[in-house]
Amino acid sequence: MDKLLIGIVAFFLTLCSANAKSFDIETKWYCGETNAIRDDLVKRGEQSIISGAIQNTTNAKFLMSFWVNGKTGNWTVLATFLEKNEITCVVSFGTGFEIKLPRLTI
């Protein structure tokens, strides 16, 4: 589990690199009741493996969470509004999740 967490943290740090160029992508989030969305993910065998609070450019605060089914490789990213935590949005989802940790030399 420690290796899994290290890999996920490394992945998110790579995405947030200070040297990364930014650009906008128009997307649609599908939102609903937090408990219903989370219950559905649990029924599908997914579990939250990492989460953290973020703040976007309009100062709206979200809790982002990454859910994975370790057997099927299905994954989902959720955004839950911190001020109104009964609303959660599905930001993205997909298949084929796997962690590839680089070999570390000490």
N, C-alpha and C positions, 0 to 999 in steps of 0.2 A: 504494500500500500504506500510506503514511503517513496518508492521509485515512481509510482503512478503520480503522486502529488508533485514530486519534483519535476516530472515531465510536463505536467499541465501548467505549473507555474512558469517554467521555461518557455512554453508555448505562448502564454499570455504576455510575458515580458518581451518576447521577440516582436509580438504585434504592437507593443507600445514603445518600441525603440525610439529614442530621441532623434535619430537620423532618418526616420521613416517619413516619406512624403505622404501628405494627406490629400484626400479627395472625397467628394460626396457621392453617395450612391442612393438613389431613390428606392425605398423599400416600403412594404406594408407589413405592419405587425398585426397579428391576430390576437385580440385580447378577450378576457373573460374573468370569471370569478377565480381567484387564486386557489381556493380549496378544490374546485372542480378540475382545474388544469393539472394541479399536482397529483390529485387522486388518479386521474387518467394516466399520467406518466408512470405512477407506481404500478398500476394494473398492467401496463405494458412492460414491466420489469426494469424500468429506468430508476436510477437513484441519483441524487445530487452529490457531485463529487468535489465541486469547488464553487465558492460564491464570494462576492465582495460588492461593496457599495461604490457606485460611481456617480459622477455629476456631469450632465451634458452642458452644452453652451448656453442653454436657457435657464440654468440653475435648477432644473428638475432633477431630484435625486431618485436613483433606482438601485435596487439590489439585483445584480446580474447573477444568474446561477447556471451552471453547466451540468446537465443530466446525461447519464450514459447507461445503456444496457450492456453489461460486460459480456453477455453470451451472444447477442445478435449484432453488436456494434452500432446499434441505433443511438443517436444523440440528439439533444434538444438544448437550445439556449433560451432562458427565460429572463424577462425584465419585470420585476415587481416594484410598483410605486411605493416608496418608503412612507410617504405621508398618507397614502390611501392603500394600505397593503392588501386590501381585499381585491385589488385589480392586478392581474398579471398578464403579460403579453408574451406570445411565442415570437421570438426574434428570428430564429433560424432552427432548422432541424436537418438531419441527414442520416446517412448510413456509412458503414465502413470505418468506424472509429477504431483507431489503434494508436498505441504510444510507441514511438521509436526513440529510445534513449541513446545518445551518443556514448561511445566508450570514453571514459574519463581516465586520464593518466595522472598519477600523483608523483 
